[in-house]
Amino acid sequence: MTATNGGPTRGSEATGAGTDPVRGDTVSAVVGQWQAVHPGLDTGPMEIIGRINRCAALLQQAEDAPLRRAGLSRPEFDLLGALRRTGHELTPGELARETFSSGAAVTKRVKQLTERGLVERRGDTRDRRVAHLRLTEAGRDLVDGILPEQLTYETAVLSVLPDQGRHELAGLLAELLGRLEGRMGALRA
């Protein structure tokens, strides 16, 4: 990507974006606009975080066709999946941590999934304020039935990248996520 004067932008030099013809995306346009307003601005972080955010937004808009056909949202499926993959009952607080959701969001989803007969709650014998949640047989069957189809769908979505590119991207995102998970508390302070 180049600035309006024909030279590479400072952010592009940092990320190597100036030599990549594939980067004709919406973030490139935004970065170009910022470079016109603030020519010395390092847009490197925007070029990464902006693209991650834009990809996430587009993936959310796609609404995961297999999940939609099953009448599930991605957050509901994540909750069901957490109960299935852990293999044991979880409290709402544990589910919130497993799914990176707020307690209120988990409460709302659990209520909806319970009404659909996919999740059941059991009160704690020692503390009546605590609930233990588990999948019903119908919930387990739904997760086990839809997971292969969902993974096939996600593979098709990612097929725009070559195998090597997917592996590299997965590795880079894993490294970024691991470091952020370890540092975000310190950055917030």
Backbone as JSON Lines, residues from 0, in Angstrom:
{"i":0,"aa":"M","n":[0.84,-1.17,0.0],"ca":[0.0,0.0,0.0],"c":[0.88,1.22,0.0]}
{"i":1,"aa":"T","n":[0.49,2.25,-0.7],"ca":[1.28,3.46,-0.74],"c":[0.47,4.64,-0.26]}
{"i":2,"aa":"A","n":[1.16,5.64,0.23],"ca":[0.51,6.87,0.65],"c":[0.15,7.66,-0.6]}
{"i":3,"aa":"T","n":[-0.55,8.76,-0.42],"ca":[-0.97,9.55,-1.57],"c":[0.2,10.13,-2.34]}
{"i":4,"aa":"N","n":[1.38,10.23,-1.73],"ca":[2.55,10.76,-2.44],"c":[3.28,9.7,-3.24]}
{"i":5,"aa":"G","n":[2.79,8.46,-3.21],"ca":[3.4,7.4,-3.99],"c":[4.37,6.54,-3.22]}
{"i":6,"aa":"G","n":[4.84,7.0,-2.05],"ca":[5.77,6.22,-1.25],"c":[5.03,5.34,-0.27]}
{"i":7,"aa":"P","n":[5.73,4.35,0.28],"ca":[5.07,3.48,1.25],"c":[4.75,4.24,2.53]}
{"i":8,"aa":"T","n":[3.66,3.87,3.16],"ca":[3.32,4.49,4.43],"c":[4.21,3.93,5.51]}
{"i":9,"aa":"R","n":[4.34,4.69,6.59],"ca":[5.18,4.26,7.69],"c":[4.68,2.93,8.27]}
{"i":10,"aa":"G","n":[3.36,2.81,8.45],"ca":[2.79,1.56,8.97],"c":[3.01,0.41,8.01]}
{"i":11,"aa":"S","n":[2.94,0.69,6.71],"ca":[3.14,-0.36,5.72],"c":[4.57,-0.87,5.76]}
{"i":12,"aa":"E","n":[5.52,0.05,5.97],"ca":[6.9,-0.39,6.05],"c":[7.08,-1.33,7.23]}
{"i":13,"aa":"A","n":[6.41,-1.03,8.34],"ca":[6.54,-1.84,9.54],"c":[5.94,-3.23,9.35]}
{"i":14,"aa":"T","n":[4.88,-3.31,8.57],"ca":[4.21,-4.6,8.42],"c":[4.49,-5.28,7.09]}
{"i":15,"aa":"G","n":[5.19,-4.61,6.2],"ca":[5.45,-5.19,4.9],"c":[4.27,-5.06,3.96]}
{"i":16,"aa":"A","n":[3.28,-4.23,4.31],"ca":[2.06,-4.13,3.51],"c":[2.31,-3.49,2.15]}
{"i":17,"aa":"G","n":[3.36,-2.72,2.01],"ca":[3.59,-2.01,0.76],"c":[3.85,-2.91,-0.42]}
{"i":18,"aa":"T","n":[4.28,-4.12,-0.2],"ca":[4.62,-5.01,-1.31],"c":[3.57,-6.08,-1.57]}
{"i":19,"aa":"D","n":[2.47,-6.07,-0.82],"ca":[1.47,-7.12,-0.93],"c":[0.26,-6.63,-1.7]}
{"i":20,"aa":"P","n":[0.05,-7.11,-2.94],"ca":[-1.07,-6.62,-3.76],"c":[-2.44,-7.08,-3.25]}
{"i":21,"aa":"V","n":[-2.49,-8.05,-2.32],"ca":[-3.76,-8.57,-1.84],"c":[-4.43,-7.58,-0.89]}
{"i":22,"aa":"R","n":[-3.69,-6.63,-0.36],"ca":[-4.21,-5.76,0.69],"c":[-5.03,-4.59,0.15]}
{"i":23,"aa":"G","n":[-5.91,-4.84,-0.77],"ca":[-6.83,-3.82,-1.24],"c":[-8.13,-3.92,-0.47]}
{"i":24,"aa":"D","n":[-8.05,-4.08,0.85],"ca":[-9.23,-4.26,1.68],"c":[-9.69,-2.94,2.28]}
{"i":25,"aa":"T","n":[-10.78,-2.98,3.03],"ca":[-11.33,-1.76,3.61],"c":[-10.39,-1.13,4.64]}
{"i":26,"aa":"V","n":[-9.63,-1.94,5.34],"ca":[-8.68,-1.38,6.31],"c":[-7.6,-0.58,5.59]}
{"i":27,"aa":"S","n":[-7.18,-1.04,4.41],"ca":[-6.2,-0.28,3.64],"c":[-6.73,1.12,3.32]}
{"i":28,"aa":"A","n":[-8.01,1.19,2.98],"ca":[-8.61,2.5,2.67],"c":[-8.62,3.38,3.91]}
{"i":29,"aa":"V","n":[-8.97,2.82,5.06],"ca":[-8.99,3.59,6.3],"c":[-7.58,4.07,6.64]}
{"i":30,"aa":"V","n":[-6.62,3.19,6.53],"ca":[-5.22,3.54,6.81],"c":[-4.77,4.66,5.87]}
{"i":31,"aa":"G","n":[-5.11,4.55,4.61],"ca":[-4.77,5.6,3.65],"c":[-5.37,6.94,4.03]}
{"i":32,"aa":"Q","n":[-6.6,6.93,4.5],"ca":[-7.24,8.17,4.94],"c":[-6.52,8.77,6.14]}
{"i":33,"aa":"W","n":[-6.15,7.92,7.11],"ca":[-5.42,8.44,8.27],"c":[-4.05,8.97,7.86]}
{"i":34,"aa":"Q","n":[-3.41,8.3,6.91],"ca":[-2.11,8.78,6.45],"c":[-2.21,10.14,5.78]}
{"i":35,"aa":"A","n":[-3.32,10.39,5.09],"ca":[-3.52,11.7,4.47],"c":[-3.7,12.78,5.52]}
{"i":36,"aa":"V","n":[-4.34,12.45,6.62],"ca":[-4.59,13.42,7.68],"c":[-3.36,13.57,8.59]}
{"i":37,"aa":"H","n":[-2.71,12.45,8.9],"ca":[-1.52,12.42,9.77],"c":[-0.42,11.62,9.08]}
{"i":38,"aa":"P","n":[0.33,12.23,8.16],"ca":[1.32,11.48,7.38],"c":[2.38,10.75,8.2]}
{"i":39,"aa":"G","n":[2.72,11.22,9.38],"ca":[3.77,10.57,10.17],"c":[3.25,9.52,11.12]}
{"i":40,"aa":"L","n":[1.97,9.25,11.08],"ca":[1.35,8.32,12.02],"c":[1.73,6.88,11.69]}
{"i":41,"aa":"D","n":[2.15,6.13,12.69],"ca":[2.44,4.7,12.5],"c":[1.14,3.92,12.6]}
{"i":42,"aa":"T","n":[0.65,3.45,11.48],"ca":[-0.64,2.74,11.44],"c":[-0.46,1.23,11.53]}
{"i":43,"aa":"G","n":[0.73,0.76,11.84],"ca":[0.98,-0.67,11.95],"c":[-0.02,-1.39,12.85]}
{"i":44,"aa":"P","n":[-0.27,-0.89,14.07],"ca":[-1.25,-1.58,14.92],"c":[-2.65,-1.61,14.3]}
{"i":45,"aa":"M","n":[-3.06,-0.53,13.66],"ca":[-4.37,-0.46,13.03],"c":[-4.48,-1.49,11.9]}
{"i":46,"aa":"E","n":[-3.39,-1.69,11.2],"ca":[-3.4,-2.63,10.08],"c":[-3.6,-4.07,10.56]}
{"i":47,"aa":"I","n":[-3.19,-4.37,11.78],"ca":[-3.39,-5.72,12.33],"c":[-4.71,-5.8,13.07]}
{"i":48,"aa":"I","n":[-4.88,-4.97,14.09],"ca":[-6.09,-5.02,14.92],"c":[-7.33,-4.68,14.1]}
{"i":49,"aa":"G","n":[-7.22,-3.71,13.22],"ca":[-8.35,-3.38,12.36],"c":[-8.78,-4.55,11.49]}
{"i":50,"aa":"R","n":[-7.8,-5.26,10.96],"ca":[-8.13,-6.42,10.11],"c":[-8.71,-7.58,10.94]}
{"i":51,"aa":"I","n":[-8.19,-7.8,12.13],"ca":[-8.76,-8.84,12.99],"c":[-10.21,-8.49,13.31]}
{"i":52,"aa":"N","n":[-10.46,-7.23,13.69],"ca":[-11.82,-6.8,14.01],"c":[-12.75,-6.9,12.8]}
{"i":53,"aa":"R","n":[-12.27,-6.51,11.64],"ca":[-13.1,-6.57,10.43],"c":[-13.41,-8.02,10.05]}
{"i":54,"aa":"C","n":[-12.41,-8.9,10.13],"ca":[-12.66,-10.32,9.86],"c":[-13.69,-10.87,10.84]}
{"i":55,"aa":"A","n":[-13.56,-10.54,12.12],"ca":[-14.52,-11.02,13.12],"c":[-15.92,-10.53,12.8]}
{"i":56,"aa":"A","n":[-16.05,-9.27,12.42],"ca":[-17.37,-8.72,12.08],"c":[-17.97,-9.43,10.88]}
{"i":57,"aa":"L","n":[-17.17,-9.67,9.86],"ca":[-17.67,-10.35,8.66],"c":[-18.06,-11.8,8.97]}
{"i":58,"aa":"L","n":[-17.26,-12.46,9.79],"ca":[-17.6,-13.84,10.17],"c":[-18.88,-13.88,10.99]}
{"i":59,"aa":"Q","n":[-19.08,-12.9,11.84],"ca":[-20.32,-12.86,12.63],"c":[-21.51,-12.57,11.74]}
{"i":60,"aa":"Q","n":[-21.34,-11.74,10.72],"ca":[-22.44,-11.44,9.8],"c":[-22.84,-12.68,9.0]}
{"i":61,"aa":"A","n":[-21.88,-13.55,8.72],"ca":[-22.18,-14.76,7.96],"c":[-23.13,-15.68,8.72]}
{"i":62,"aa":"E","n":[-23.16,-15.53,10.03],"ca":[-24.09,-16.23,10.91],"c":[-24.0,-17.75,10.87]}
{"i":63,"aa":"D","n":[-22.91,-18.29,10.5],"ca":[-22.71,-19.72,10.63],"c":[-23.91,-20.55,10.18]}
{"i":64,"aa":"A","n":[-24.02,-20.78,8.91],"ca":[-25.18,-21.44,8.3],"c":[-25.64,-22.71,9.04]}
{"i":65,"aa":"P","n":[-24.77,-23.64,9.38],"ca":[-25.26,-24.84,10.07],"c":[-25.91,-24.52,11.42]}
{"i":66,"aa":"L","n":[-25.34,-23.57,12.14],"ca":[-25.91,-23.19,13.43],"c":[-27.26,-22.53,13.24]}
{"i":67,"aa":"R","n":[-27.35,-21.68,12.26],"ca":[-28.61,-20.98,11.97],"c":[-29.71,-21.99,11.64]}
{"i":68,"aa":"R","n":[-29.37,-22.99,10.83],"ca":[-30.37,-24.02,10.49],"c":[-30.84,-24.78,11.72]}
{"i":69,"aa":"A","n":[-29.98,-24.92,12.7],"ca":[-30.34,-25.62,13.94],"c":[-31.03,-24.68,14.93]}
{"i":70,"aa":"G","n":[-31.18,-23.41,14.55],"ca":[-31.83,-22.44,15.43],"c":[-30.95,-21.97,16.57]}
{"i":71,"aa":"L","n":[-29.63,-22.02,16.37],"ca":[-28.69,-21.62,17.4],"c":[-27.88,-20.41,16.96]}
{"i":72,"aa":"S","n":[-27.55,-19.58,17.91],"ca":[-26.58,-18.51,17.65],"c":[-25.19,-19.06,18.0]}
{"i":73,"aa":"R","n":[-24.16,-18.39,17.57],"ca":[-22.79,-18.8,17.9],"c":[-22.58,-18.82,19.42]}
{"i":74,"aa":"P","n":[-23.02,-17.78,20.16],"ca":[-22.83,-17.83,21.62],"c":[-23.58,-18.99,22.29]}
{"i":75,"aa":"E","n":[-24.76,-19.34,21.79],"ca":[-25.48,-20.49,22.35],"c":[-24.72,-21.78,22.07]}
{"i":76,"aa":"F","n":[-24.21,-21.92,20.85],"ca":[-23.45,-23.11,20.5],"c":[-22.17,-23.2,21.33]}
{"i":77,"aa":"D","n":[-21.53,-22.04,21.56],"ca":[-20.32,-22.04,22.39],"c":[-20.62,-22.54,23.8]}
{"i":78,"aa":"L","n":[-21.77,-22.13,24.33],"ca":[-22.17,-22.59,25.66],"c":[-22.42,-24.09,25.67]}
{"i":79,"aa":"L","n":[-23.19,-24.57,24.69],"ca":[-23.44,-26.01,24.58],"c":[-22.13,-26.77,24.39]}
{"i":80,"aa":"G","n":[-21.27,-26.23,23.55],"ca":[-19.98,-26.87,23.28],"c":[-19.1,-26.94,24.52]}
{"i":81,"aa":"A","n":[-19.14,-25.9,25.35],"ca":[-18.35,-25.91,26.59],"c":[-18.84,-27.02,27.51]}
{"i":82,"aa":"L","n":[-20.15,-27.16,27.61],"ca":[-20.69,-28.24,28.44],"c":[-20.32,-29.61,27.88]}
{"i":83,"aa":"R","n":[-20.29,-29.73,26.56],"ca":[-19.97,-31.03,25.94],"c":[-18.49,-31.36,26.05]}
{"i":84,"aa":"R","n":[-17.63,-30.39,25.74],"ca":[-16.2,-30.71,25.68],"c":[-15.57,-30.87,27.06]}
{"i":85,"aa":"T","n":[-16.12,-30.21,28.09],"ca":[-15.56,-30.4,29.42],"c":[-15.99,-31.72,30.02]}
{"i":86,"aa":"G","n":[-17.14,-32.23,29.58],"ca":[-17.59,-33.54,29.99],"c":[-18.17,-33.61,31.4]}
{"i":87,"aa":"H","n":[-18.42,-32.46,32.01],"ca":[-19.02,-32.48,33.35],"c":[-19.88,-31.24,33.55]}
{"i":88,"aa":"E","n":[-20.6,-31.22,34.65],"ca":[-21.44,-30.07,34.97],"c":[-20.58,-28.83,35.21]}
{"i":89,"aa":"L","n":[-21.13,-27.68,34.88],"ca":[-20.46,-26.41,35.13],"c":[-21.44,-25.46,35.8]}
{"i":90,"aa":"T","n":[-20.93,-24.58,36.62],"ca":[-21.77,-23.52,37.18],"c":[-21.88,-22.41,36.14]}
{"i":91,"aa":"P","n":[-22.84,-21.52,36.27],"ca":[-22.91,-20.39,35.34],"c":[-21.62,-19.57,35.3]}
{"i":92,"aa":"G","n":[-20.99,-19.38,36.45],"ca":[-19.72,-18.65,36.48],"c":[-18.62,-19.35,35.69]}
{"i":93,"aa":"E","n":[-18.56,-20.67,35.83],"ca":[-17.57,-21.44,35.07],"c":[-17.87,-21.36,33.57]}
{"i":94,"aa":"L","n":[-19.15,-21.41,33.22],"ca":[-19.53,-21.28,31.81],"c":[-19.16,-19.91,31.26]}
{"i":95,"aa":"A","n":[-19.32,-18.88,32.06],"ca":[-18.95,-17.53,31.63],"c":[-17.45,-17.48,31.32]}
{"i":96,"aa":"R","n":[-16.64,-18.08,32.18],"ca":[-15.19,-18.1,31.93],"c":[-14.83,-18.94,30.71]}
{"i":97,"aa":"E","n":[-15.49,-20.08,30.56],"ca":[-15.22,-20.97,29.42],"c":[-15.57,-20.33,28.08]}
{"i":98,"aa":"T","n":[-16.62,-19.5,28.08],"ca":[-17.12,-18.94,26.82],"c":[-16.79,-17.46,26.65]}
{"i":99,"aa":"F","n":[-16.01,-16.89,27.58],"ca":[-15.63,-15.48,27.53],"c":[-16.87,-14.59,27.45]}
{"i":100,"aa":"S","n":[-17.89,-14.92,28.23],"ca":[-19.16,-14.2,28.23],"c":[-19.4,-13.58,29.6]}
{"i":101,"aa":"S","n":[-20.3,-12.62,29.64],"ca":[-20.69,-12.05,30.92],"c":[-21.64,-13.0,31.63]}
{"i":102,"aa":"G","n":[-21.75,-12.86,32.94],"ca":[-22.67,-13.67,33.7],"c":[-24.11,-13.48,33.25]}
{"i":103,"aa":"A","n":[-24.47,-12.22,32.95],"ca":[-25.84,-11.93,32.5],"c":[-26.14,-12.63,31.17]}
{"i":104,"aa":"A","n":[-25.17,-12.61,30.27],"ca":[-25.37,-13.26,28.96],"c":[-25.54,-14.77,29.14]}
{"i":105,"aa":"V","n":[-24.74,-15.36,30.01],"ca":[-24.84,-16.8,30.25],"c":[-26.2,-17.13,30.86]}
{"i":106,"aa":"T","n":[-26.65,-16.32,31.81],"ca":[-27.96,-16.55,32.44],"c":[-29.07,-16.53,31.4]}
{"i":107,"aa":"K","n":[-29.03,-15.56,30.51],"ca":[-30.05,-15.44,29.46],"c":[-30.01,-16.66,28.53]}
{"i":108,"aa":"R","n":[-28.83,-17.04,28.1],"ca":[-28.7,-18.18,27.18],"c":[-29.1,-19.49,27.83]}
{"i":109,"aa":"V","n":[-28.69,-19.67,29.09],"ca":[-29.05,-20.89,29.8],"c":[-30.57,-20.99,29.91]}
{"i":110,"aa":"K","n":[-31.23,-19.89,30.21],"ca":[-32.69,-19.89,30.31],"c":[-33.32,-20.34,28.98]}
{"i":111,"aa":"Q","n":[-32.84,-19.77,27.88],"ca":[-33.38,-20.13,26.56],"c":[-33.1,-21.59,26.22]}
{"i":112,"aa":"L","n":[-31.9,-22.05,26.49],"ca":[-31.52,-23.42,26.17],"c":[-32.22,-24.43,27.08]}
{"i":113,"aa":"T","n":[-32.5,-24.02,28.31],"ca":[-33.25,-24.88,29.22],"c":[-34.69,-25.02,28.74]}
{"i":114,"aa":"E","n":[-35.27,-23.9,28.3],"ca":[-36.64,-23.94,27.78],"c":[-36.75,-24.82,26.53]}
{"i":115,"aa":"R","n":[-35.67,-24.91,25.78],"ca":[-35.65,-25.76,24.57],"c":[-35.31,-27.2,24.89]}
{"i":116,"aa":"G","n":[-35.03,-27.5,26.15],"ca":[-34.73,-28.88,26.55],"c":[-33.32,-29.33,26.21]}
{"i":117,"aa":"L","n":[-32.4,-28.39,26.02],"ca":[-31.03,-28.74,25.66],"c":[-30.08,-28.73,26.86]}
{"i":118,"aa":"V","n":[-30.45,-27.98,27.88],"ca":[-29.64,-27.85,29.09],"c":[-30.57,-28.06,30.28]}
{"i":119,"aa":"E","n":[-30.02,-28.69,31.31],"ca":[-30.79,-28.79,32.55],"c":[-29.93,-28.28,33.7]}
{"i":120,"aa":"R","n":[-30.63,-27.74,34.7],"ca":[-29.93,-27.21,35.86],"c":[-30.29,-28.03,37.09]}
{"i":121,"aa":"R","n":[-29.3,-28.14,37.95],"ca":[-29.47,-28.86,39.2],"c":[-28.97,-27.95,40.31]}
{"i":122,"aa":"G","n":[-29.76,-27.81,41.36],"ca":[-29.34,-27.0,42.5],"c":[-28.25,-27.69,43.3]}
{"i":123,"aa":"D","n":[-27.42,-26.89,43.9],"ca":[-26.35,-27.41,44.74],"c":[-26.95,-27.85,46.07]}
{"i":124,"aa":"T","n":[-26.54,-29.01,46.55],"ca":[-27.1,-29.53,47.8],"c":[-26.63,-28.73,49.02]}
{"i":125,"aa":"R","n":[-25.47,-28.06,48.92],"ca":[-24.94,-27.3,50.05],"c":[-25.26,-25.81,49.98]}
{"i":126,"aa":"D","n":[-25.42,-25.28,48.76],"ca":[-25.67,-23.84,48.61],"c":[-26.75,-23.66,47.56]}
{"i":127,"aa":"R","n":[-27.94,-23.3,47.98],"ca":[-29.08,-23.21,47.08],"c":[-28.92,-22.08,46.05]}
{"i":128,"aa":"R","n":[-27.99,-21.18,46.27],"ca":[-27.76,-20.09,45.3],"c":[-26.97,-20.56,44.08]}
{"i":129,"aa":"V","n":[-26.34,-21.7,44.18],"ca":[-25.48,-22.22,43.12],"c":[-26.25,-23.23,42.27]}
{"i":130,"aa":"A","n":[-26.11,-23.09,40.97],"ca":[-26.72,-24.04,40.03],"c":[-25.6,-24.8,39.31]}
{"i":131,"aa":"H","n":[-25.88,-26.03,38.99],"ca":[-24.97,-26.85,38.19],"c":[-25.7,-27.15,36.88]}
{"i":132,"aa":"L","n":[-25.02,-26.93,35.78],"ca":[-25.63,-27.07,34.46],"c":[-25.0,-28.23,33.72]}
{"i":133,"aa":"R","n":[-25.85,-28.93,32.97],"ca":[-25.34,-30.02,32.13],"c":[-26.24,-30.13,30.91]}
{"i":134,"aa":"L","n":[-25.7,-30.78,29.89],"ca":[-26.48,-31.02,28.68],"c":[-27.5,-32.12,28.93]}
{"i":135,"aa":"T","n":[-28.64,-31.98,28.32],"ca":[-29.59,-33.08,28.27],"c":[-29.13,-34.02,27.16]}
{"i":136,"aa":"E","n":[-29.76,-35.14,27.04],"ca":[-29.42,-36.05,25.94],"c":[-29.67,-35.37,24.6]}
{"i":137,"aa":"A","n":[-30.77,-34.6,24.5],"ca":[-31.06,-33.87,23.26],"c":[-29.98,-32.84,22.98]}
{"i":138,"aa":"G","n":[-29.48,-32.17,24.02],"ca":[-28.41,-31.19,23.84],"c":[-27.13,-31.84,23.36]}
{"i":139,"aa":"R","n":[-26.8,-32.96,23.97],"ca":[-25.58,-33.7,23.56],"c":[-25.71,-34.18,22.12]}
{"i":140,"aa":"D","n":[-26.86,-34.7,21.75],"ca":[-27.07,-35.17,20.38],"c":[-26.98,-34.01,19.39]}
{"i":141,"aa":"L","n":[-27.52,-32.86,19.76],"ca":[-27.46,-31.69,18.87],"c":[-26.02,-31.26,18.64]}
{"i":142,"aa":"V","n":[-25.24,-31.14,19.72],"ca":[-23.83,-30.72,19.59],"c":[-23.06,-31.74,18.75]}
{"i":143,"aa":"D","n":[-23.21,-33.01,19.07],"ca":[-22.47,-34.05,18.35],"c":[-22.89,-34.12,16.88]}
{"i":144,"aa":"G","n":[-24.14,-33.81,16.61],"ca":[-24.61,-33.85,15.23],"c":[-24.18,-32.65,14.41]}
{"i":145,"aa":"I","n":[-24.13,-31.49,15.04],"ca":[-23.86,-30.27,14.28],"c":[-22.37,-29.95,14.19]}
{"i":146,"aa":"L","n":[-21.56,-30.41,15.12],"ca":[-20.14,-30.05,15.13],"c":[-19.42,-30.42,13.83]}
{"i":147,"aa":"P","n":[-19.55,-31.64,13.31],"ca":[-18.86,-31.94,12.05],"c":[-19.32,-31.03,10.91]}
{"i":148,"aa":"E","n":[-20.61,-30.75,10.84],"ca":[-21.12,-29.88,9.78],"c":[-20.6,-28.45,9.95]}
{"i":149,"aa":"Q","n":[-20.53,-27.98,11.2],"ca":[-20.03,-26.63,11.46],"c":[-18.55,-26.53,11.09]}
{"i":150,"aa":"L","n":[-17.78,-27.55,11.42],"ca":[-16.35,-27.53,11.07],"c":[-16.15,-27.56,9.56]}
{"i":151,"aa":"T","n":[-16.98,-28.31,8.86],"ca":[-16.92,-28.32,7.39],"c":[-17.22,-26.93,6.84]}
{"i":152,"aa":"Y","n":[-18.23,-26.28,7.41],"ca":[-18.59,-24.92,7.0],"c":[-17.42,-23.95,7.26]}
{"i":153,"aa":"E","n":[-16.82,-24.03,8.44],"ca":[-15.7,-23.15,8.77],"c":[-14.5,-23.41,7.88]}
{"i":154,"aa":"T","n":[-14.28,-24.68,7.52],"ca":[-13.2,-25.01,6.59],"c":[-13.44,-24.34,5.24]}
{"i":155,"aa":"A","n":[-14.69,-24.37,4.78],"ca":[-15.03,-23.73,3.5],"c":[-14.82,-22.22,3.58]}
{"i":156,"aa":"V","n":[-15.18,-21.61,4.7],"ca":[-14.97,-20.16,4.87],"c":[-13.49,-19.83,4.78]}
{"i":157,"aa":"L","n":[-12.66,-20.66,5.38],"ca":[-11.21,-20.4,5.4],"c":[-10.49,-20.89,4.15]}
{"i":158,"aa":"S","n":[-11.21,-21.52,3.24],"ca":[-10.58,-22.08,2.05],"c":[-10.02,-21.01,1.12]}
{"i":159,"aa":"V","n":[-10.33,-19.74,1.38],"ca":[-9.75,-18.67,0.56],"c":[-8.26,-18.53,0.81]}
{"i":160,"aa":"L","n":[-7.77,-19.16,1.88],"ca":[-6.34,-19.16,2.17],"c":[-5.75,-20.52,1.83]}
{"i":161,"aa":"P","n":[-4.52,-20.55,1.34],"ca":[-3.88,-21.85,1.11],"c":[-3.59,-22.53,2.45]}
{"i":162,"aa":"D","n":[-3.39,-23.85,2.42],"ca":[-3.13,-24.61,3.66],"c":[-2.02,-23.98,4.48]}
{"i":163,"aa":"Q","n":[-0.9,-23.66,3.83],"ca":[0.24,-23.09,4.54],"c":[-0.15,-21.76,5.18]}
{"i":164,"aa":"G","n":[-0.92,-20.95,4.49],"ca":[-1.36,-19.67,5.04],"c":[-2.25,-19.86,6.26]}
{"i":165,"aa":"R","n":[-3.12,-20.86,6.24],"ca":[-3.99,-21.14,7.39],"c":[-3.15,-21.56,8.59]}
{"i":166,"aa":"H","n":[-2.15,-22.41,8.36],"ca":[-1.29,-22.87,9.45],"c":[-0.48,-21.71,10.03]}
{"i":167,"aa":"E","n":[0.05,-20.86,9.15],"ca":[0.81,-19.7,9.62],"c":[-0.08,-18.75,10.4]}
{"i":168,"aa":"L","n":[-1.28,-18.49,9.88],"ca":[-2.21,-17.59,10.55],"c":[-2.6,-18.15,11.91]}
{"i":169,"aa":"A","n":[-2.9,-19.44,11.98],"ca":[-3.26,-20.07,13.26],"c":[-2.12,-19.93,14.26]}
{"i":170,"aa":"G","n":[-0.89,-20.13,13.81],"ca":[0.26,-19.99,14.69],"c":[0.45,-18.57,15.19]}
{"i":171,"aa":"L","n":[0.34,-17.61,14.27],"ca":[0.49,-16.21,14.67],"c":[-0.62,-15.77,15.62]}
{"i":172,"aa":"L","n":[-1.85,-16.17,15.34],"ca":[-2.95,-15.8,16.22],"c":[-2.81,-16.47,17.59]}
{"i":173,"aa":"A","n":[-2.33,-17.72,17.62],"ca":[-2.11,-18.4,18.89],"c":[-1.04,-17.68,19.7]}
{"i":174,"aa":"E","n":[0.02,-17.24,19.04],"ca":[1.07,-16.51,19.74],"c":[0.53,-15.18,20.28]}
{"i":175,"aa":"L","n":[-0.21,-14.45,19.45],"ca":[-0.78,-13.18,19.88],"c":[-1.74,-13.38,21.04]}
{"i":176,"aa":"L","n":[-2.64,-14.36,20.92],"ca":[-3.62,-14.6,21.97],"c":[-2.94,-15.0,23.27]}
{"i":177,"aa":"G","n":[-1.98,-15.89,23.2],"ca":[-1.27,-16.32,24.4],"c":[-0.6,-15.16,25.11]}
{"i":178,"aa":"R","n":[0.02,-14.29,24.33],"ca":[0.69,-13.14,24.94],"c":[-0.31,-12.14,25.49]}
{"i":179,"aa":"L","n":[-1.41,-11.91,24.77],"ca":[-2.43,-10.99,25.26],"c":[-3.09,-11.52,26.53]}
{"i":180,"aa":"E","n":[-3.39,-12.81,26.55],"ca":[-4.02,-13.38,27.74],"c":[-3.1,-13.23,28.96]}
{"i":181,"aa":"G","n":[-1.82,-13.26,28.73],"ca":[-0.87,-13.1,29.83],"c":[-0.61,-11.66,30.22]}
{"i":182,"aa":"R","n":[-0.87,-10.72,29.3],"ca":[-0.51,-9.32,29.54],"c":[-1.66,-8.37,29.74]}
{"i":183,"aa":"M","n":[-2.88,-8.73,29.32],"ca":[-3.96,-7.75,29.32],"c":[-4.24,-7.2,30.71]}
{"i":184,"aa":"G","n":[-4.11,-8.0,31.75],"ca":[-4.31,-7.5,33.1],"c":[-3.32,-6.39,33.43]}
{"i":185,"aa":"A","n":[-2.08,-6.57,33.02],"ca":[-1.07,-5.55,33.28],"c":[-1.31,-4.29,32.47]}
{"i":186,"aa":"L","n":[-1.82,-4.44,31.23],"ca":[-2.09,-3.28,30.39],"c":[-3.26,-2.46,30.91]}
{"i":187,"aa":"R","n":[-4.24,-3.1,31.55],"ca":[-5.42,-2.39,32.07],"c":[-5.08,-1.58,33.31]}
{"i":188,"aa":"A","n":[-4.04,-1.97,34.03],"ca":[-3.71,-1.3,35.31],"c":[-3.26,0.12,35.13]}
